[in-house]
Amino acid sequence: MGLPKGTTNNPNGRPKGKPNKLTKELRELVSDLVSNELENLPDRLSNMNDKDRVEVLMKLLPYVVPKPKPSSQNDRNEERPIFTGISLELESTGVAALTGEEIQKMDKELESTY
């Protein structure tokens, strides 16, 4: 039938709120893995082609830049450029320009994110 409420067969068991060993070990493992990956990120990014590097950076952007919140309903319907005053000089760097489809894809990703 079970024990009455408030009693236990193991009075010396794990204290309430203390994570079990597996949870603690798993958190440490994931923390070490993420730390190592962050240390290797600059090398990995420098070895990527420009298109892939932009895609990765766009995916990481929400973790660094907070999502802007519109101040009113009118602001939501108003189209505003996200980045102003930034120009890309791709030709002088020797980087191939993005195609219209690639720009539209990035634009849709930014709209869905922001």
C-alpha positions, 0 to 999 in steps of 0.5 A, a space after each residue: 500500500 505504500 508509506 504514509 506521507 512524509 515518511 521514508 525507508 531511506 532517511 539518509 538518502 539524497 538531500 532534496 534539491 541536490 542533483 544526482 551524480 549522473 546529472 552533475 557528470 553530464 553537465 561537466 562533460 557538456 560544459 567541457 565539450 562546449 568550452 573546447 569547441 569555442 576555443 576551436 571556433 576561430 580556426 574552424 571559421 577561418 577554414 570555411 568558405 565565405 557563404 558557410 561562415 556567414 551562415 554560421 555567424 547568422 545562427 550565432 548572432 541571436 546568442 550575442 545580439 538581443 532580439 529587438 522588441 517593437 514599441 508599438 503595433 505600427 513598428 511591426 508593420 513598418 519595414 526597417 533595415 536591420 543594419 544601416 550605414 554598413 556597406 560591403 566592399 566585396 569586389 575589393 576583397 576578392 570575395 565573390 558576391 552573393 547571388 540574389 537567391 542567397 541574399 533572399 534566403 538570408 533575408 528570410 532567416 533574419 526576418 524569421 529571427 528578428 
